[in-house]
Amino acid sequence: MTRTNPLAYILKKDRFLVLIALFILCVLSWWYIIYLYNQMYPMNMDAFLFAMPMTSNWSWTDFVLLFLMWFVMMIAMMTPSVAPLVLIFTSINRKRREQQNPFVSSGYLLSGYFLVWAAFSLFATILQWLLQRASLLNPEMITTSKILGGIIFIVAGVFQFTPLKNTCLNTCRSPMAFIHQYWKDGKSGALRMGIQNGTYCLGCCWILMILLFVSGIMNILWIAVISLFVLFEKVVPAKVFSSIAGIVLIAYGIVILLR
């Protein structure tokens, strides 16, 4: 009877191990978000001071912690969406390893993907500082301008019908097609693939993240709704789903302006 090499057995389960790793990453990110939320509500500002400075005179510590808040939110929201691509990449690399080709960890692909969202998190942190400096953001991290809030929702709705949205969404919906079109060998190649996919994903979803400035940056319900919407939009091929969402966003923006 042939004895199975434990290491070989584990390597054959690489997709399962990667899936578990992604699940743990997502759970830990959501745990951090919920922890911050519990610190903030019911408005325990002494405990939450580290995450939301009350003036526009932020210290570097304030900036770094707010950037971390945004980045962890992006990881929590976008990990489920990138999971199919990472799993396909893992399967292809297993086959390449069996053919004696150089093995590349899926971590390089994922790191490239989240580098893009780290850049967005930096942008969002700077935007939050600017809004607070202009007194357009209250201590609950919600915009104080009804006009700005309505415009953001309307722009988000209109964006659902733009060619840029459709191009980015179609690319994100087809991880296998993306692999065939953009495959690059090596660790640096995997990193660049992650950056490319992250860029398409950002192009698809950036305005949805900006909605958090209207609903509340730490609004758990809205974070969950946007996360599910991003996932469903990529999984459900029907264009009508995105179109209905666009109409709803535009209508809600108009309601905000008219209130």
C-alpha positions in Angstrom: 0.0 0.0 0.0 1.4 3.4 -1.0 1.7 5.8 1.9 0.5 9.3 1.3 3.0 12.1 1.8 1.3 14.5 4.3 2.8 17.5 2.6 1.6 16.4 -0.8 -1.9 15.8 0.6 -2.0 19.3 2.1 -0.8 20.9 -1.2 -3.7 19.1 -3.0 -6.0 20.9 -0.6 -4.5 24.3 -1.5 -7.9 25.8 -2.7 -9.5 24.8 0.6 -6.6 26.3 2.6 -6.7 29.5 0.6 -10.5 29.7 1.1 -10.1 29.3 4.8 -7.4 32.0 4.9 -9.7 34.4 3.0 -12.6 33.6 5.3 -10.4 34.3 8.4 -9.2 37.6 6.8 -12.7 38.6 6.2 -13.9 37.7 9.7 -11.1 39.5 11.4 -11.7 42.6 9.3 -15.4 42.6 10.2 -14.5 42.0 13.8 -12.4 45.2 13.8 -15.2 47.2 12.1 -17.7 46.0 14.7 -15.2 46.8 17.5 -14.9 50.4 16.2 -18.6 50.7 15.9 -19.2 49.5 19.4 -16.7 52.1 20.6 -18.5 54.8 18.8 -22.1 54.0 19.7 -23.8 55.1 21.8 -21.4 58.0 21.1 -18.7 57.1 23.6 -16.5 59.7 22.1 -13.8 59.4 24.8 -13.3 55.7 23.8 -13.6 56.5 20.0 -11.4 59.6 20.1 -8.5 57.6 18.5 -10.6 56.9 15.4 -12.4 60.3 14.9 -10.6 63.5 16.0 -13.0 66.2 16.8 -11.1 69.0 14.9 -9.4 69.3 11.6 -6.0 69.5 13.3 -5.2 65.8 13.0 -2.0 64.4 14.3 -0.1 61.8 12.2 -1.5 59.2 14.6 -5.0 60.3 13.8 -4.3 60.1 10.1 -2.7 56.6 10.3 -5.5 55.2 12.4 -8.2 56.6 10.2 -6.4 55.2 7.1 -6.3 51.8 8.9 -10.0 52.1 9.6 -10.7 52.7 5.9 -8.3 50.0 4.7 -9.7 47.3 7.0 -13.2 48.3 5.8 -12.1 47.8 2.2 -10.6 44.4 3.0 -13.8 43.3 4.8 -16.0 44.5 1.9 -13.9 43.3 -1.1 -12.5 40.0 0.0 -15.6 38.0 -0.9 -15.6 39.6 -4.4 -11.9 38.7 -5.1 -12.2 35.2 -3.7 -13.1 33.5 -7.1 -10.1 35.0 -8.8 -7.8 34.0 -6.0 -9.1 30.4 -6.0 -8.8 30.1 -9.8 -5.2 31.5 -9.6 -4.5 28.9 -6.9 -5.8 26.0 -9.0 -3.7 27.1 -12.1 -0.6 27.4 -9.9 -1.1 23.9 -8.5 -1.2 22.5 -12.1 1.8 24.5 -13.0 3.6 23.2 -10.0 2.7 19.6 -11.0 4.3 20.4 -14.4 7.5 21.5 -12.6 6.9 25.2 -13.3 7.8 27.8 -10.7 5.2 28.1 -8.0 3.8 31.5 -7.1 1.8 32.1 -3.9 -1.7 33.5 -4.2 -0.6 36.0 -1.6 1.2 38.0 -4.3 -2.0 38.3 -6.3 -4.0 39.3 -3.2 -1.4 41.8 -2.1 -1.5 43.5 -5.5 -5.3 43.7 -5.3 -5.3 45.3 -1.9 -2.5 47.7 -2.8 -5.1 49.4 -5.0 -7.6 49.5 -2.2 -4.9 50.8 0.1 -4.5 53.7 -2.3 -8.2 54.3 -2.3 -8.2 54.2 1.5 -5.5 56.9 1.5 -7.7 59.0 -0.8 -10.8 58.4 1.4 -8.8 59.4 4.5 -7.6 62.7 2.9 -11.2 63.3 1.7 -12.5 62.8 5.2 -10.0 65.3 6.5 -11.0 67.9 3.9 -14.7 67.4 4.6 -14.1 67.8 8.3 -11.9 70.8 7.8 -14.8 72.4 5.8 -17.3 71.5 8.5 -19.1 69.1 6.1 -18.7 66.1 8.3 -20.2 65.7 11.8 -18.8 63.7 14.7 -20.8 60.7 13.6 -18.9 60.8 10.3 -21.9 61.8 8.2 -22.0 64.7 5.8 -23.8 67.8 7.1 -24.7 69.0 3.7 -28.0 67.7 2.3 -27.1 69.0 -1.2 -23.7 67.2 -1.2 -25.4 64.0 0.0 -28.1 64.1 -2.7 -25.5 64.9 -5.4 -23.3 61.9 -4.3 -26.3 59.5 -4.6 -27.3 60.9 -8.0 -23.8 60.6 -9.3 -23.6 57.1 -8.0 -26.8 56.2 -9.8 -25.8 57.8 -13.1 -22.4 56.1 -12.9 -24.2 52.7 -13.0 -25.1 53.4 -16.7 -21.7 54.6 -17.9 -19.4 52.7 -20.2 -16.6 52.8 -17.6 -18.9 51.0 -15.1 -19.9 48.4 -17.7 -16.3 47.7 -18.8 -14.9 47.4 -15.3 -17.9 45.3 -14.1 -17.6 42.9 -17.1 -13.9 42.3 -16.4 -14.6 41.7 -12.7 -17.4 39.3 -13.5 -15.2 37.0 -15.5 -12.2 36.0 -13.4 -11.3 33.1 -15.8 -11.3 35.5 -18.7 -9.2 37.9 -16.7 -6.7 35.2 -16.0 -6.4 34.2 -19.7 -6.1 37.8 -20.8 -3.8 39.2 -18.2 -1.7 36.2 -17.0 1.9 37.1 -16.1 4.5 34.7 -14.8 6.4 35.0 -11.6 5.9 36.8 -8.3 6.0 40.3 -9.8 3.6 39.1 -12.5 1.1 37.9 -9.9 1.5 41.2 -8.1 0.8 43.2 -11.3 -2.2 41.0 -12.0 -3.6 41.8 -8.6 -3.1 45.5 -9.2 -4.8 45.3 -12.6 -7.8 43.4 -11.2 -7.9 45.7 -8.2 -7.9 48.7 -10.6 -10.9 47.3 -12.5 -12.7 46.6 -9.3 -12.0 50.1 -8.0 -13.3 51.5 -11.3 -16.5 49.5 -10.8 -17.1 50.3 -7.1 -15.4 53.5 -6.0 -18.5 55.7 -6.0 -20.3 53.1 -3.9 -17.7 53.6 -1.2 -18.1 57.3 -1.3 -21.8 56.8 -0.3 -20.5 56.0 3.2 -19.8 59.7 3.6 -23.6 60.2 3.3 -24.9 57.2 5.2 -22.2 57.3 7.9 -18.6 55.9 7.5 -19.1 53.6 10.4 -22.7 52.7 9.6 -22.6 48.9 9.9 -25.8 48.4 8.0 -24.7 50.4 5.0 -21.3 48.7 5.0 -23.0 45.4 4.9 -25.5 46.5 2.2 -22.7 47.8 -0.1 -20.6 44.7 0.5 -23.5 42.5 -0.6 -24.4 44.7 -3.5 -20.8 44.6 -4.8 -20.8 40.8 -4.5 -24.2 40.3 -6.1 -23.4 42.7 -8.9 -20.4 40.6 -9.8 -22.1 37.2 -9.4 -25.4 38.0 -11.1 -24.8 38.5 -14.8 -28.1 40.2 -15.5 -27.5 43.9 -16.4 -30.9 44.7 -15.1 -29.6 44.4 -11.5 -27.2 47.3 -12.0 -29.7 49.3 -13.9 -32.3 49.0 -11.1 -29.7 50.0 -8.6 -28.8 53.0 -10.6 -32.5 54.1 -10.8 -32.9 53.6 -7.0 -29.8 55.6 -6.2 -30.9 58.5 -8.5 -34.4 58.5 -7.0 -33.0 58.5 -3.4 -30.7 61.3 -4.2 -33.5 63.4 -5.5 -35.5 62.6 -2.4 -32.6 63.8 -0.3 -32.4 67.1 -2.2 -36.2 67.7 -2.0 -36.5 66.9 1.7 
